[in-house]
């Protein structure tokens, strides 16, 4: 696997190396224009994008993962999907 991105923008760039904006839009059931406006993957779509790209959520939204880990004072890899479900 590649090196973990430092920020959410780099996470989105990594997503785009795995799939095209058109493929992502089709998978999410949204327009390509919506995807084009993104600077990072919105949390409400991160689970679906993770399923499509096979990238862990922590690679797609590393800033969120770090913030949750800091808040919990432990790695949040297992709890992050549940938190995202609650937020969306």
N, CA, C and O atoms as a DFTB+ gen file, in Angstrom:
352 C
 N C O
     1  1       0.850      -1.180       0.000
     2  2       0.000       0.000       0.000
     3  2       0.890       1.236       0.000
     4  3       2.033       1.192       0.455
     5  1       0.365       2.312      -0.504
     6  2       1.117       3.550      -0.584
     7  2       1.234       4.202       0.790
     8  3       0.578       3.802       1.751
     9  1       2.084       5.208       0.846
    10  2       2.271       5.959       2.093
    11  2       1.002       6.743       2.416
    12  3       0.363       7.306       1.527
    13  1       0.648       6.773       3.697
    14  2      -0.569       7.462       4.116
    15  2      -0.463       8.958       3.846
    16  3       0.535       9.580       4.211
    17  1      -1.480       9.546       3.208
    18  2      -1.489      10.988       2.954
    19  2      -1.471      11.787       4.258
    20  3      -1.906      11.300       5.302
    21  1      -0.968      13.001       4.185
    22  2      -0.884      13.876       5.357
    23  2      -2.162      14.656       5.601
    24  3      -2.485      14.975       6.746
    25  1      -2.904      14.971       4.520
    26  2      -4.125      15.767       4.690
    27  2      -5.235      15.226       3.788
    28  3      -4.997      14.357       2.950
    29  1      -6.428      15.741       3.965
    30  2      -7.590      15.254       3.225
    31  2      -7.490      15.521       1.727
    32  3      -7.982      14.727       0.925
    33  1      -6.859      16.629       1.343
    34  2      -6.684      16.939      -0.075
    35  2      -5.795      15.891      -0.737
    36  3      -6.082      15.432      -1.843
    37  1      -4.722      15.519      -0.057
    38  2      -3.852      14.464      -0.590
    39  2      -4.577      13.121      -0.604
    40  3      -4.336      12.296      -1.486
    41  1      -5.459      12.897       0.364
    42  2      -6.263      11.684       0.382
    43  2      -7.169      11.600      -0.837
    44  3      -7.324      10.534      -1.432
    45  1      -7.767      12.726      -1.205
    46  2      -8.623      12.773      -2.394
    47  2      -7.787      12.543      -3.653
    48  3      -8.228      11.856      -4.574
    49  1      -6.587      13.111      -3.693
    50  2      -5.701      12.883      -4.845
    51  2      -5.372      11.394      -4.972
    52  3      -5.306      10.865      -6.082
    53  1      -5.169      10.727      -3.852
    54  2      -4.906       9.292      -3.864
    55  2      -6.121       8.529      -4.390
    56  3      -5.972       7.582      -5.163
    57  1      -7.302       8.930      -3.981
    58  2      -8.539       8.307      -4.477
    59  2      -8.590       8.407      -6.000
    60  3      -8.962       7.448      -6.677
    61  1      -8.217       9.565      -6.534
    62  2      -8.278       9.781      -7.978
    63  2      -7.227       8.986      -8.740
    64  3      -7.331       8.835      -9.957
    65  1      -6.218       8.478      -8.044
    66  2      -5.266       7.588      -8.723
    67  2      -5.844       6.182      -8.846
    68  3      -5.368       5.381      -9.651
    69  1      -6.855       5.886      -8.061
    70  2      -7.482       4.554      -8.078
    71  2      -8.663       4.482      -9.036
    72  3      -8.876       3.458      -9.685
    73  1      -9.421       5.551      -9.126
    74  2     -10.627       5.583      -9.954
    75  2     -10.815       6.964     -10.555
    76  3     -10.363       7.963      -9.995
    77  1     -11.482       7.012     -11.693
    78  2     -11.770       8.301     -12.330
    79  2     -12.947       8.976     -11.627
    80  3     -13.708       8.334     -10.903
    81  1     -13.077      10.268     -11.854
    82  2     -14.206      11.003     -11.285
    83  2     -15.528      10.444     -11.801
    84  3     -16.519      10.394     -11.071
    85  1     -15.535      10.027     -13.055
    86  2     -16.741       9.442     -13.639
    87  2     -17.126       8.151     -12.924
    88  3     -18.294       7.941     -12.596
    89  1     -16.143       7.292     -12.684
    90  2     -16.412       6.029     -11.979
    91  2     -16.904       6.278     -10.546
    92  3     -17.818       5.608     -10.065
    93  1     -16.288       7.240      -9.885
    94  2     -16.699       7.569      -8.519
    95  2     -18.136       8.092      -8.509
    96  3     -18.944       7.696      -7.669
    97  1     -18.444       8.983      -9.448
    98  2     -19.798       9.550      -9.534
    99  2     -20.831       8.456      -9.781
   100  3     -21.890       8.449      -9.153
   101  1     -20.532       7.538     -10.683
   102  2     -21.462       6.438     -10.965
   103  2     -21.661       5.568      -9.731
   104  3     -22.785       5.183      -9.410
   105  1     -20.569       5.261      -9.044
   106  2     -20.652       4.420      -7.845
   107  2     -21.483       5.084      -6.745
   108  3     -22.216       4.413      -6.018
   109  1     -21.361       6.401      -6.632
   110  2     -22.077       7.136      -5.584
   111  2     -23.488       7.541      -6.011
   112  3     -24.311       7.911      -5.173
   113  1     -23.765       7.471      -7.313
   114  2     -25.073       7.900      -7.804
   115  2     -25.235       9.408      -7.797
   116  3     -26.330       9.921      -7.567
   117  1     -24.139      10.120      -8.052
   118  2     -24.165      11.583      -8.105
   119  2     -23.584      12.039      -9.435
   120  3     -23.074      11.227     -10.206
   121  1     -23.661      13.334      -9.700
   122  2     -23.122      13.854     -10.949
   123  2     -21.600      14.004     -10.880
   124  3     -21.026      14.182      -9.806
   125  1     -20.975      13.928     -12.033
   126  2     -19.528      14.132     -12.102
   127  2     -19.180      15.567     -11.686
   128  3     -18.112      15.809     -11.124
   129  1     -20.072      16.503     -11.958
   130  2     -19.843      17.895     -11.580
   131  2     -19.686      18.044     -10.071
   132  3     -18.886      18.854      -9.602
   133  1     -20.452      17.263      -9.313
   134  2     -20.322      17.304      -7.852
   135  2     -18.923      16.845      -7.446
   136  3     -18.273      17.487      -6.621
   137  1     -18.467      15.751      -8.015
   138  2     -17.149      15.209      -7.698
   139  2     -16.058      16.208      -8.067
   140  3     -15.065      16.344      -7.352
   141  1     -16.245      16.899      -9.175
   142  2     -15.250      17.860      -9.648
   143  2     -15.073      19.019      -8.672
   144  3     -13.992      19.603      -8.595
   145  1     -16.113      19.354      -7.936
   146  2     -16.035      20.475      -6.975
   147  2     -15.361      20.089      -5.662
   148  3     -15.009      20.967      -4.873
   149  1     -15.177      18.817      -5.416
   150  2     -14.572      18.377      -4.174
   151  2     -13.107      18.766      -4.083
   152  3     -12.375      18.708      -5.071
   153  1     -12.691      19.159      -2.901
   154  2     -11.268      19.302      -2.592
   155  2     -10.816      18.125      -1.744
   156  3      -9.630      17.803      -1.680
   157  1     -11.786      17.488      -1.095
   158  2     -11.565      16.253      -0.346
   159  2     -12.895      15.494      -0.360
   160  3     -13.938      16.059      -0.688
   161  1     -12.848      14.235      -0.008
   162  2     -14.066      13.431       0.003
   163  2     -14.905      13.839       1.216
   164  3     -14.413      13.792       2.344
   165  1     -16.158      14.236       1.003
   166  2     -17.015      14.561       2.140
   167  2     -17.234      13.325       3.013
   168  3     -17.362      12.217       2.493
   169  1     -17.276      13.505       4.325
   170  2     -17.458      12.352       5.223
   171  2     -18.664      11.484       4.882
   172  3     -18.626      10.273       5.097
   173  1     -19.723      12.073       4.359
   174  2     -20.915      11.268       4.060
   175  2     -20.677      10.256       2.944
   176  3     -21.427       9.288       2.826
   177  1     -19.640      10.462       2.117
   178  2     -19.354       9.544       1.023
   179  2     -18.129       8.671       1.273
   180  3     -17.821       7.803       0.456
   181  1     -17.437       8.877       2.363
   182  2     -16.151       8.210       2.556
   183  2     -16.270       6.687       2.633
   184  3     -15.385       5.985       2.145
   185  1     -17.319       6.169       3.220
   186  2     -17.478       4.712       3.317
   187  2     -17.625       4.096       1.924
   188  3     -16.999       3.081       1.619
   189  1     -18.451       4.710       1.087
   190  2     -18.659       4.203      -0.266
   191  2     -17.387       4.331      -1.106
   192  3     -17.056       3.430      -1.876
   193  1     -16.680       5.444      -0.956
   194  2     -15.432       5.634      -1.697
   195  2     -14.395       4.618      -1.229
   196  3     -13.633       4.090      -2.038
   197  1     -14.366       4.349       0.049
   198  2     -13.455       3.339       0.583
   199  2     -13.775       1.962       0.009
   200  3     -12.864       1.213      -0.342
   201  1     -15.046       1.624      -0.089
   202  2     -15.460       0.346      -0.688
   203  2     -15.023       0.262      -2.150
   204  3     -14.553      -0.782      -2.601
   205  1     -15.179       1.352      -2.882
   206  2     -14.832       1.380      -4.299
   207  2     -13.331       1.269      -4.532
   208  3     -12.880       0.502      -5.383
   209  1     -12.564       2.041      -3.770
   210  2     -11.118       2.123      -4.001
   211  2     -10.315       1.086      -3.237
   212  3      -9.152       0.836      -3.550
   213  1     -10.943       0.478      -2.227
   214  2     -10.258      -0.468      -1.321
   215  2      -9.189       0.223      -0.472
   216  3      -8.287      -0.428       0.054
   217  1      -9.300       1.545      -0.346
   218  2      -8.403       2.313       0.522
   219  2      -9.034       2.432       1.902
   220  3     -10.251       2.590       2.005
   221  1      -8.236       2.361       2.968
   222  2      -8.810       2.571       4.306
   223  2      -9.275       4.022       4.468
   224  3      -8.738       4.937       3.844
   225  1     -10.262       4.202       5.300
   226  2     -10.790       5.543       5.556
   227  2      -9.686       6.487       6.025
   228  3      -9.690       7.672       5.691
   229  1      -8.755       5.965       6.789
   230  2      -7.666       6.799       7.308
   231  2      -6.764       7.333       6.199
   232  3      -6.041       8.306       6.416
   233  1      -6.788       6.723       5.021
   234  2      -6.032       7.224       3.867
   235  2      -6.841       8.268       3.096
   236  3      -6.271       9.161       2.469
   237  1      -8.155       8.153       3.144
   238  2      -9.015       9.073       2.397
   239  2      -9.234      10.368       3.176
   240  3      -9.203      11.455       2.600
   241  1      -9.457      10.250       4.491
   242  2      -9.650      11.418       5.363
   243  2      -8.681      11.343       6.548
   244  3      -9.108      11.136       7.684
   245  1      -7.392      11.508       6.290
   246  2      -6.417      11.363       7.375
   247  2      -6.574      12.393       8.489
   248  3      -6.269      12.097       9.644
   249  1      -7.041      13.589       8.168
   250  2      -7.211      14.621       9.197
   251  2      -8.307      14.211      10.188
   252  3      -8.167      14.417      11.393
   253  1      -9.387      13.635       9.679
   254  2     -10.469      13.170      10.546
   255  2      -9.976      12.026      11.423
   256  3     -10.260      11.984      12.620
   257  1      -9.245      11.110      10.828
   258  2      -8.730       9.965      11.581
   259  2      -7.810      10.428      12.712
   260  3      -7.902       9.927      13.833
   261  1      -6.922      11.383      12.418
   262  2      -6.012      11.895      13.451
   263  2      -6.777      12.609      14.559
   264  3      -6.460      12.451      15.738
   265  1      -7.779      13.389      14.185
   266  2      -8.557      14.129      15.187
   267  2      -9.312      13.176      16.112
   268  3      -9.341      13.377      17.326
   269  1      -9.916      12.148      15.541
   270  2     -10.657      11.181      16.358
   271  2      -9.697      10.390      17.235
   272  3      -9.989      10.141      18.405
   273  1      -8.564       9.995      16.687
   274  2      -7.567       9.261      17.477
   275  2      -7.064      10.098      18.650
   276  3      -6.891       9.590      19.758
   277  1      -6.832      11.390      18.393
   278  2      -6.366      12.277      19.462
   279  2      -7.445      12.444      20.535
   280  3      -7.148      12.455      21.729
   281  1      -8.679      12.570      20.102
   282  2      -9.787      12.731      21.038
   283  2      -9.954      11.493      21.917
   284  3     -10.195      11.600      23.119
   285  1      -9.826      10.331      21.310
   286  2     -10.002       9.084      22.049
   287  2      -8.730       8.619      22.742
   288  3      -8.756       7.721      23.584
   289  1      -7.628       9.238      22.377
   290  2      -6.314       8.885      22.913
   291  2      -5.930       7.430      22.577
   292  3      -5.257       6.748      23.351
   293  1      -6.378       6.990      21.409
   294  2      -6.016       5.664      20.892
   295  2      -6.376       5.619      19.417
   296  3      -7.148       6.460      18.955
   297  1      -5.841       4.665      18.663
   298  2      -6.174       4.564      17.236
   299  2      -7.675       4.396      17.022
   300  3      -8.346       3.683      17.769
   301  1      -8.184       5.052      16.007
   302  2      -9.632       5.055      15.791
   303  2     -10.062       4.250      14.571
   304  3     -11.215       4.351      14.152
   305  1      -9.182       3.466      13.997
   306  2      -9.470       2.738      12.750
   307  2     -10.796       1.970      12.816
   308  3     -11.566       1.995      11.856
   309  1     -11.067       1.297      13.920
   310  2     -12.290       0.496      14.032
   311  2     -13.510       1.343      14.372
   312  3     -14.628       0.992      13.995
   313  1     -13.313       2.445      15.072
   314  2     -14.438       3.281      15.484
   315  2     -14.825       4.324      14.435
   316  3     -15.953       4.817      14.437
   317  1     -13.907       4.656      13.550
   318  2     -14.152       5.713      12.571
   319  2     -15.358       5.423      11.673
   320  3     -16.156       6.334      11.454
   321  1     -15.536       4.214      11.144
   322  2     -16.737       3.971      10.329
   323  2     -18.041       4.205      11.090
   324  3     -18.997       4.737      10.526
   325  1     -18.088       3.819      12.343
   326  2     -19.297       4.034      13.143
   327  2     -19.543       5.523      13.380
   328  3     -20.683       5.983      13.325
   329  1     -18.488       6.265      13.640
   330  2     -18.611       7.713      13.829
   331  2     -19.116       8.385      12.560
   332  3     -19.966       9.274      12.617
   333  1     -18.600       7.966      11.433
   334  2     -19.025       8.551      10.158
   335  2     -20.505       8.251       9.904
   336  3     -21.231       9.118       9.416
   337  1     -20.956       7.057      10.222
   338  2     -22.370       6.722      10.069
   339  2     -23.228       7.639      10.928
   340  3     -24.300       8.064      10.497
   341  1     -22.778       7.944      12.119
   342  2     -23.525       8.833      13.011
   343  2     -23.554      10.262      12.481
   344  3     -24.555      10.963      12.634
   345  1     -22.457      10.696      11.858
   346  2     -22.367      12.058      11.353
   347  2     -23.150      12.281      10.067
   348  3     -23.581      13.399       9.786
   349  1     -23.336      11.220       9.284
   350  2     -24.006      11.422       7.986
   351  2     -25.464      11.090       7.991
   352  3     -26.131      11.219       6.964
